[in-house]
Amino acid sequence: MDLRQMEYLVALADERHFTRAAELTGISQSGLSAAIRGLEEELGTSLFIRTTRRVEPTEAGFALLPFARAMLEQAAGARDAVVKASRDLSGSLRIGSEQCLGLVDIGSLLDRFHRRHPRVETHFVQSGSHDLLGLLRAGELDVAFVATDRHLSGLPRLEIGRQPLLALLPHDHPLASKASVPWEALADEAFIDFGPSWGMRTLNDDAFAARGVHRRVRCSVNDVHTLLDLVCRGLGIAVVPRHVAAKPQAEGLRALPMADGTPEWTVSAVASGLDRPDSPAAHFLELVQEPRG
């Protein structure tokens, strides 16, 4: 058993879905499946029960999980200790992120960076992607995690991952029985969407406008859970990235892929002032690129 296998095991156990676990760990779905099968063959037992809709750990899988998490934590702690001992970094680091990006765990990154570089004063702000890019260009942030590809020219960018968009509908909606939803079929529907500064809002606005489809946004929100609550109450429908549709609060809704599969929702880390390789921002981006765990 190696660390990569443990990383894949933990991701699959947490996500209960091969595609989402593959996105989280930066491997293809076929590669993840092969790695899990190899681990099961090595151990001589099944670790997951696969169904058409969900993946669940077996009793053996649940038994292995605490040891897998401990291995990943020990490996991360070892890396952090070496970095802390070899790099005496100081200064300040200002980080911003849009809420609920799914593909990156901001809290974990902040915690690990602080443990590696306790002399660096870290500051964190949460806001919409377009507001964060404005703060970055104004010199008020060093690193921003955003969900947009607008206004990024000239800024160093690390793409973290992509997800398809899904339509969230009540089960009694006329389109709920379809296999996928054409953008044109949503003309004149009432929508729940995020505020104008959110990357998801401009992605939706651009997608509908590019197809000549008019839509009406009934409610603009600045919180993922509020959006899901309002859709569940029947005040409108929503188009969201897959990880939002997978939240427990969305279990009572139908989540259907958009018919043409485009555009994709993309998460990136964007930075400024990376001319010094020993800057806190440069070291933080190094940490972002390390394997999960």
C-alpha positions as CSV (number, residue, x, y, z in Angstrom):
1,M,0.0,0.0,0.0
2,D,1.3,3.4,-0.9
3,L,0.3,7.0,-0.2
4,R,-1.4,7.5,-3.6
5,Q,-3.6,4.5,-3.0
6,M,-4.5,5.8,0.4
7,E,-5.3,9.3,-1.1
8,Y,-7.6,7.7,-3.7
9,L,-9.3,5.5,-1.0
10,V,-10.0,8.4,1.3
11,A,-11.3,10.6,-1.6
12,L,-13.6,7.9,-2.9
13,A,-14.9,7.2,0.7
14,D,-15.6,10.9,1.2
15,E,-17.1,11.6,-2.2
16,R,-19.0,8.3,-2.7
17,H,-18.6,8.9,-6.4
18,F,-15.8,7.9,-8.8
19,T,-16.0,11.0,-11.0
20,R,-15.9,13.5,-8.1
21,A,-13.1,11.6,-6.3
22,A,-11.1,11.6,-9.6
23,E,-11.5,15.3,-10.0
24,L,-10.5,15.9,-6.4
25,T,-7.3,13.9,-6.7
26,G,-6.3,15.0,-10.2
27,I,-6.5,11.6,-11.8
28,S,-8.6,10.2,-14.6
29,Q,-11.7,8.2,-13.6
30,S,-10.3,5.1,-15.2
31,G,-7.0,5.6,-13.4
32,L,-8.8,5.9,-10.0
33,S,-10.8,2.8,-10.7
34,A,-7.7,0.8,-11.6
35,A,-5.9,2.0,-8.5
36,I,-8.8,0.9,-6.2
37,R,-9.0,-2.4,-8.0
38,G,-5.3,-2.9,-7.5
39,L,-5.6,-2.1,-3.8
40,E,-8.5,-4.6,-3.4
41,E,-6.4,-7.3,-5.2
42,E,-3.4,-6.6,-3.0
43,L,-5.6,-6.9,0.1
44,G,-7.7,-9.8,-1.2
45,T,-11.0,-8.2,-0.4
46,S,-13.5,-5.7,-1.7
47,L,-13.3,-2.2,-0.3
48,F,-16.3,-0.6,-2.0
49,I,-19.7,-1.7,-3.1
50,R,-20.4,-0.2,-6.5
51,T,-24.0,0.5,-7.6
52,T,-25.3,2.5,-10.6
53,R,-25.9,5.5,-8.5
54,R,-23.5,5.4,-5.6
55,V,-20.3,3.9,-4.1
56,E,-20.2,2.8,-0.5
57,P,-17.3,1.4,1.6
58,T,-17.6,-2.2,2.6
59,E,-16.9,-3.2,6.2
60,A,-13.2,-3.8,5.2
61,G,-13.2,-0.4,3.5
62,F,-14.4,1.3,6.7
63,A,-11.8,-0.6,8.7
64,L,-9.0,0.6,6.5
65,L,-10.1,4.2,6.4
66,P,-8.7,5.4,9.8
67,F,-5.2,3.9,8.9
68,A,-5.4,5.6,5.5
69,R,-6.2,9.0,7.0
70,A,-3.4,8.5,9.5
71,M,-0.9,7.7,6.8
72,L,-1.8,10.8,4.8
73,E,-1.7,13.0,8.0
74,Q,1.7,11.7,8.9
75,A,3.1,12.2,5.4
76,A,1.7,15.8,5.4
77,G,3.1,16.4,8.8
78,A,6.5,15.1,7.7
79,R,6.6,17.4,4.7
80,D,5.5,20.4,6.8
81,A,8.2,19.7,9.4
82,V,10.9,19.6,6.7
83,V,9.7,22.8,5.1
84,K,9.5,24.6,8.4
85,A,13.0,23.5,9.3
86,S,14.6,24.4,6.0
87,R,12.7,27.7,5.2
88,D,12.6,30.5,7.7
89,L,9.8,32.5,6.0
90,S,8.3,35.7,7.3
91,G,6.1,38.5,6.2
92,S,2.4,38.6,5.4
93,L,0.1,36.7,3.0
94,R,-3.4,37.9,2.0
95,I,-5.7,35.3,0.5
96,G,-9.2,35.5,-0.8
97,S,-11.7,32.9,-2.0
98,E,-15.2,32.6,-3.4
99,Q,-17.5,30.5,-1.1
100,C,-17.9,26.7,-1.6
101,L,-15.5,26.1,-4.5
102,G,-15.6,22.3,-3.9
103,L,-12.4,21.5,-5.7
104,V,-10.1,23.0,-3.1
105,D,-10.2,22.9,0.7
106,I,-9.2,26.5,1.7
107,G,-9.4,25.8,5.4
108,S,-7.0,22.9,5.2
109,L,-4.6,25.0,3.0
110,L,-4.6,27.9,5.5
111,D,-4.0,25.5,8.4
112,R,-1.1,23.7,6.7
113,F,0.5,26.9,5.5
114,H,0.4,28.3,9.1
115,R,2.0,25.2,10.5
116,R,4.8,25.3,7.9
117,H,5.4,29.1,8.2
118,P,4.2,30.3,11.6
119,R,6.1,33.6,11.2
120,V,4.0,34.6,8.2
121,E,0.9,36.6,9.2
122,T,-2.0,35.3,7.1
123,H,-5.2,37.2,6.3
124,F,-8.3,35.7,4.6
125,V,-11.3,37.3,3.0
126,Q,-14.3,35.6,1.3
127,S,-16.1,37.4,-1.6
128,G,-17.3,36.9,-5.2
129,S,-14.7,36.1,-7.8
130,H,-14.9,39.4,-9.6
131,D,-14.5,41.4,-6.4
132,L,-11.5,39.3,-5.5
133,L,-9.8,39.9,-8.8
134,G,-10.4,43.6,-8.3
135,L,-8.7,43.4,-4.9
136,L,-5.8,41.4,-6.4
137,R,-5.2,44.0,-9.2
138,A,-5.4,46.8,-6.6
139,G,-2.6,45.1,-4.6
140,E,-4.9,44.3,-1.6
141,L,-4.6,40.5,-2.1
142,D,-1.7,38.2,-2.9
143,V,-3.6,35.0,-3.9
144,A,-7.3,34.6,-4.9
145,F,-9.3,31.4,-5.6
146,V,-11.8,32.3,-8.2
147,A,-14.4,30.6,-10.4
148,T,-14.2,32.7,-13.6
149,D,-12.0,33.0,-16.7
150,R,-12.8,36.7,-17.1
151,H,-10.2,39.5,-16.5
152,L,-7.3,37.0,-15.9
153,S,-4.9,38.2,-18.6
154,G,-1.5,39.0,-17.3
155,L,-2.1,37.3,-13.9
156,P,-0.3,34.1,-13.0
157,R,-2.9,31.4,-12.9
158,L,-3.0,27.8,-11.6
159,E,-6.1,25.9,-12.8
160,I,-7.3,23.6,-10.1
161,G,-10.1,21.8,-11.8
162,R,-13.3,21.9,-13.8
163,Q,-16.9,20.7,-13.4
164,P,-19.9,20.5,-15.8
165,L,-23.0,22.5,-15.1
166,L,-26.3,20.9,-13.9
167,A,-29.8,22.2,-13.9
168,L,-31.5,21.9,-10.5
169,L,-35.2,21.4,-10.8
170,P,-38.1,20.3,-8.5
171,H,-39.2,16.7,-9.2
172,D,-42.6,17.9,-10.5
173,H,-41.0,20.3,-13.1
174,P,-42.0,19.5,-16.7
175,L,-38.3,18.9,-17.6
176,A,-37.5,16.7,-14.6
177,S,-38.0,13.5,-16.5
178,K,-35.6,14.4,-19.3
179,A,-32.1,12.9,-19.6
180,S,-30.6,16.4,-20.1
181,V,-31.8,20.0,-20.4
182,P,-31.3,22.2,-23.5
183,W,-30.4,25.8,-22.6
184,E,-33.2,26.9,-24.9
185,A,-35.8,24.9,-22.8
186,L,-35.1,27.2,-19.8
187,A,-36.2,30.4,-21.6
188,D,-38.4,32.6,-19.4
189,E,-38.0,30.3,-16.3
190,A,-37.6,32.0,-12.9
191,F,-34.1,31.5,-11.7
192,I,-32.3,31.6,-8.4
193,D,-28.7,32.7,-9.0
194,F,-25.8,34.2,-7.2
195,G,-25.0,37.9,-7.1
196,P,-23.2,39.7,-10.0
197,S,-19.8,39.4,-8.4
198,W,-19.9,35.6,-8.4
199,G,-18.2,33.6,-11.1
200,M,-21.2,31.3,-11.5
201,R,-23.5,34.3,-12.2
202,T,-21.4,35.6,-15.1
203,L,-20.9,32.1,-16.4
204,N,-24.7,31.6,-16.6
205,D,-25.3,35.1,-18.0
206,D,-22.8,34.5,-20.7
207,A,-24.0,31.0,-21.5
208,F,-27.7,32.1,-21.9
209,A,-26.8,35.3,-23.9
210,A,-24.5,33.3,-26.3
211,R,-27.5,31.1,-27.2
212,G,-29.9,34.1,-27.4
213,V,-32.0,32.7,-24.5
214,H,-33.7,35.2,-22.2
215,R,-33.9,34.3,-18.6
216,R,-35.4,36.0,-15.5
217,V,-33.4,36.0,-12.2
218,R,-36.0,36.2,-9.5
219,C,-33.6,36.0,-6.5
220,S,-30.0,36.9,-6.3
221,V,-28.2,35.3,-3.3
222,N,-24.7,35.3,-1.8
223,D,-24.8,31.9,-0.2
224,V,-24.9,28.4,-1.6
225,H,-27.3,27.0,1.0
226,T,-29.7,29.9,0.6
227,L,-29.8,29.2,-3.2
228,L,-30.6,25.5,-2.6
229,D,-33.3,26.4,0.0
230,L,-35.1,28.7,-2.4
231,V,-35.0,26.2,-5.2
232,C,-36.4,23.5,-2.9
233,R,-39.2,25.9,-1.9
234,G,-40.1,26.2,-5.6
235,L,-39.2,29.9,-6.0
236,G,-37.1,29.1,-9.1
237,I,-34.6,26.8,-10.7
238,A,-30.8,27.0,-10.8
239,V,-27.9,26.1,-13.0
240,V,-24.9,25.2,-10.8
241,P,-21.6,23.2,-10.8
242,R,-21.9,19.5,-10.0
243,H,-20.5,19.7,-6.4
244,V,-23.3,22.2,-5.4
245,A,-25.9,19.8,-6.9
246,A,-24.4,17.0,-4.8
247,K,-24.9,18.7,-1.4
248,P,-27.3,17.1,1.0
249,Q,-29.5,20.2,0.9
250,A,-30.2,19.4,-2.8
251,E,-31.3,15.8,-2.3
252,G,-35.0,16.6,-2.9
253,L,-34.2,18.1,-6.3
254,R,-33.5,16.7,-9.8
255,A,-30.0,17.4,-11.1
256,L,-29.8,17.1,-14.9
257,P,-26.8,17.8,-17.2
258,M,-27.1,20.7,-19.7
259,A,-27.6,19.2,-23.1
260,D,-24.4,20.5,-24.9
261,G,-22.1,20.1,-22.0
262,T,-20.6,23.6,-22.2
263,P,-19.4,25.8,-20.7
264,E,-17.5,24.3,-17.8
265,W,-17.2,25.8,-14.3
266,T,-13.5,26.3,-13.7
267,V,-11.7,27.0,-10.4
268,S,-8.2,28.6,-10.4
269,A,-5.7,30.1,-8.0
270,V,-4.7,33.5,-9.3
271,A,-1.7,35.4,-7.8
272,S,0.2,38.7,-8.1
273,G,3.7,39.7,-7.0
274,L,5.4,36.3,-7.7
275,D,8.6,38.0,-8.9
276,R,10.3,36.8,-5.7
277,P,10.4,33.0,-5.5
278,D,10.9,33.2,-1.7
279,S,7.7,35.2,-1.2
280,P,4.9,33.8,1.0
281,A,2.5,33.8,-2.1
282,A,5.0,31.6,-4.1
283,H,5.3,29.1,-1.2
284,F,1.5,29.1,-0.8
285,L,1.0,28.1,-4.4
286,E,3.6,25.4,-4.0
287,L,1.4,24.0,-1.2
288,V,-1.7,24.2,-3.5
289,Q,0.0,22.0,-6.0
290,E,1.1,19.3,-3.6
291,P,-0.9,16.0,-3.5
292,R,-4.0,16.1,-1.2
293,G,-3.3,15.0,2.4
